[in-house]
Amino acid sequence: MGKGRAGSNETLVGAAVLLVLVAVGVGVFMRQSAYDRELFRAPSVEPAAVAVALTSVPAASGTAESTSELQSYLPDGLTALTPPETFTPENLSDKIDGKAELYFSAGFVRMRCQRFALVGNPTSWLEVFVYDMGNPRNAFAVFSAQRRADADALSLTRFAYRTANAAFFMHASDYVEIVAAQANDDVSRLMLAYAESYVRGKPADMDTAGERVPFPPDNLDEASITLLAADVFGFDRLNQVYVARYHTAAGPITAFLSERASAEEAGELAASYQQFLLTNGGVERPTAVHIPGGKVLQVFDSYEVIFSKGRRLAGIHDAVAEDAAQQLALQLYQGLPGSDP
């Protein structure tokens, strides 16, 4: 008798639980069928709103400025898209990861950048990068090290060129890059207008670096003249070296020239570089031309000529023809100021 009553109670309890579960399920179903779709839809944003958002929020890695000198060179048709930023040696890698060492080795001081867009079209934009390199020689070092052989020269400054979507030039101590998101006529026109405005707006005794490097003119590729800032030819003591490419009947030849603080430094550095090559597989060769103190070395399948004259260390690097290397070295030696010892 007691056992039957207990079974009835358990049945009633089970039925009650089942009814509760059914009620909960119905409620959940009704709630899901009536959800607010707007809560789960990506908001639509007009392009102008994107520009406003970008302008009001500075990038995280650089130091944002409240006013921008870069904006003062804007031509009609361009407007600021982002706040200006300034990068120093401490955080330049945040902006140009992988390239910062080139700037550091050449005396980098700071970089300012800002993005500008076509008025009414924020998806067509360009970014201006101004690298303060401390002096024109340093600016020429980074300009020449990154110069592209297939680019079109610009008459903007002595050292300037353009590609389909970018312009590059040096102006006094500044190395400037202007890079557009896309290549089209409107962006290209305003990119060059900005560059011209920048040069006009900053009068300077500019572009002297590289003008007086006394490389022999015959067969010289002037566009190849480059200033290497550090670790030149793999020798860690060799820095601030101008190199130039020659196209001769005997093959390509590279000449180099570096002005040192004194004749003693130039002579000592020449001797140290010679020893570096000898230690790394170089073999001394007979000198067929009259270059006082000059040395000719064969390093595997190429030839080096090294000498100093006054405060200048100079020579030939990685030439395939020994006779042509020595003849060009002689021309380089004779073209340097000073008299034979």
Beta strands, then each sheet from edge to edge (+ up, - down):
strand 1: 63-64
strand 2: 78-80
strand 3: 85-87
strand 4: 110-118
strand 5: 121-132
strand 6: 152-153
strand 7: 160-163
strand 8: 166-171
strand 9: 174-180
strand 10: 220-228
strand 11: 241-248
strand 12: 251-259
strand 13: 282-285
strand 14: 295-299
strand 15: 302-309
strand 16: 312-319
sheet 1: 1+ 3- 4+ 2-
sheet 2: 1+ 3- 4+ 5- 9+ 8- 7+ 6-
sheet 3: 10+ 11- 12+ 16- 15+ 14- 13+
end
